[in-house]
Amino acid sequence: MQIEIRGLERLSFRERQVVVLKESGKSNEEVAQVLAVTPATVATLYKRARSKGYQVVAVLPLDTLGLAVDPAEEGER
């Protein structure tokens, strides 16, 4: 699965870093360790970024949802 984050242009560089790591499933503590800041700083940056209104879009291949069309069946339609 891939994620697309829309509205990143509204965020500061550090907010972007936090958002990408948080939306990838990392905890505040994990993000803090990667960015060499405190978990409280991560929480503040994440809250500020959320208030600026970015959107996360999941991009899923059709086959992960059982929706892929079999090429052999395509000719039958």
Secondary structure as GFF3:
##gff-version 3
##sequence-region A 1 77
A	DSSP	beta_strand	2	6	.	.	.	ID=ss1
A	DSSP	three_ten_helix	8	10	.	.	.	ID=ss2
A	DSSP	alpha_helix	13	23	.	.	.	ID=ss3
A	DSSP	alpha_helix	28	35	.	.	.	ID=ss4
A	DSSP	alpha_helix	39	51	.	.	.	ID=ss5
A	DSSP	beta_strand	55	59	.	.	.	ID=ss6
A	DSSP	three_ten_helix	62	65	.	.	.	ID=ss7
A	DSSP	alpha_helix	71	74	.	.	.	ID=ss8
###
